[in-house]
Amino acid sequence: MLIQDVIQAYLAAHVRGRSREDHRHAAWWCTQIGQEEAPTLSTNLIVMKLDALAAYGRRPSTVGFYLRFLRRVCAWGALMSYLPADPCTGMASPKASPHPMRALTEDEERRLCGILGPPYSLWIKLAIETGLKQSEQFTLRWRDVDLKRATLFLPQANGGAITTLRVSPQAVAILEQLRQLHPPSLWVFPDLKNPFRAVNIHAFYVGRWVNAVHRANIPWCTWKDLRHTAGVRLAQQGLSATDITRALRHREARQAYLYRAHAHGRTSSIQPATLPKEPTFTEFADGELQAIITRDLAANPVTFGEASRLYAVHHLGQRASRRAFDSLYRQHWTQWASRRLDSLTRREVRGWYLTLAKTPGRANKGLTLLRALFNWALQLDLVAVGNPASLVKRFRCPSRARVLSLDEAVRFLEGLSHLPPKPRAFLLVLLLSGARRGEVRVMRWADLDERARLWTKPRTKTGTPHVVPLPVQAIAALQALPRTSAWVFAGAHSQPWSCAMAGKLWGTIRRRWGLDDVRLHDLRRTCASYLAREGENLSVIQSTLGHSSLTATAVYSRMNVGGVDRALQGQADRLYSLLSPTAASTDASEVVHETP
């Protein structure tokens, strides 16, 4: 099998996720090493080709794109047994020197727009006003624009979800001008020569943008810098980091802090990847906790923000629910921070709760934590009114009950023999021990006692250690792994395997095995369900799963139908014993005859 055959097979298996860049990278690699045999692909060959690409004048970031594509191909090829091993393992991506963040001033924007002229100047103004990405802006269609409601509907490339973006009146005015200037088309930014297709942004960028930047006599900037300009101007308007993050649809608030620093003249070379995340609640100083609890609450009542900080830092501490509480507070409850704790009403809580109707699981989690916060405040006499989070009807959120059937379990076990050692051991431990994905991912060699077949989890979801015996098959799979790090499932840079890598791996495997709707957590549920089917009592299942109480384990009691089977069969035999022997034998023969 040739290397180009492996690349083409990878593209065929990832039709939904591939992009135009993937085809360009694939064509280049096929030209360079496509005629080589797949088993001969080595690290030295890859490094030699990448060095030639860098010598040709490509930047380190561009070389990194080509390497990342081949790294995905090799990881997939090794998983599918097309390659004997992954030759990209341990190869570091070329690091480019970080560039300082660039934001256009109003004078630079005016000069650049004056040189480009309409309609291109309107493209720049819309990018700065909305903060749209280049891919979002130039694939926008008029059917995704609602000018009356000042709303854009942005389809996402992954998953097909739609993101709703409210825009300012200035952006609406720009869109109305574009509708008048551009020829009739489905696209908001059509090709001016052929309105039946979208604009070729690469041709615009090379043909017009580069010349306009040089003629404007301004420092070099890219289209991405227009998005940075939008973030900096939002910060100049006084918006918080949370509001900037929401407006620009960032996953984290780190970039927003850079925008705020730039807006106040505190330019820094710190990159978003290394910027420390600001904690939601700060720790208490000496005597501060006692001062809050013992002060005169009649004259100086406790606010919701103070109570939330007390609950998070003093009560939750390092519990697993602390992260969820901090996230809910940042996203939904900061508007109540300055309110008196006893002024919050049940109607306000219910109004907030109904806004999360599209995410019932998160809404129920938030209501539970809010109710616990007020109950804790009542115990400490911080508030004297009733709990406003009580008596609020919760959304119906049915629990997931997906387990592997016997046929699927056979397919799963048969498929494990075709996987490399690390994913095979990872999935086998999940199924045979009933452990959580996060627990298996951070397993250490020091926590394993291979002779006694015991695995000690230092800290579980409940905050306590847990010892679980591992079956012989799981121990054998773990012993086949190389010990290159303190972690059993080691990832890059001597860190444990990342959640994203484990999720991507399982996404590829389950499609191959016909288990598209099976999640990794379903393997834990399968382990407990099969134990219940075999008649194991709930205490054994509780010890296996590491639950703190039988309440969470009781859901598996419905799988133990052995007693129900015996009771129903006994009752059926007693009822049929009332019939005459001839009739009873006739009915029994018909049942046996009709049974397939």
Secondary structure as UniProt FT lines:
FT   HELIX           3..13
FT   TURN            14..17
FT   HELIX           20..33
FT   TURN            34..35
FT   HELIX           38..40
FT   HELIX           43..55
FT   TURN            56..57
FT   HELIX           60..79
FT   TURN            80..81
FT   TURN            87..90
FT   HELIX           106..116
FT   TURN            118..119
FT   HELIX           120..130
FT   HELIX           134..137
FT   TURN            138..139
FT   HELIX           142..144
FT   STRAND          145..146
FT   TURN            147..150
FT   STRAND          151..155
FT   TURN            157..160
FT   STRAND          162..166
FT   HELIX           169..181
FT   TURN            195..196
FT   HELIX           201..204
FT   HELIX           205..209
FT   HELIX           210..215
FT   TURN            216..217
FT   HELIX           224..236
FT   TURN            237..238
FT   HELIX           241..248
FT   HELIX           254..263
FT   TURN            264..265
FT   TURN            272..274
FT   TURN            286..287
FT   HELIX           288..294
FT   TURN            297..299
FT   HELIX           304..309
FT   HELIX           310..316
FT   TURN            317..318
FT   HELIX           321..328
FT   HELIX           329..333
FT   HELIX           334..336
FT   TURN            337..338
FT   HELIX           341..343
FT   HELIX           346..354
FT   TURN            355..358
FT   HELIX           360..379
FT   TURN            380..381
FT   TURN            388..391
FT   HELIX           406..416
FT   TURN            417..418
FT   HELIX           421..433
FT   HELIX           437..441
FT   HELIX           445..447
FT   STRAND          448..449
FT   TURN            450..453
FT   STRAND          454..457
FT   TURN            461..462
FT   STRAND          466..469
FT   HELIX           472..479
FT   HELIX           492..494
FT   HELIX           499..513
FT   TURN            516..517
FT   HELIX           520..533
FT   TURN            534..535
FT   HELIX           538..545
FT   HELIX           550..553
FT   HELIX           554..559
FT   HELIX           562..576
FT   TURN            577..578
FT   HELIX           581..594
//
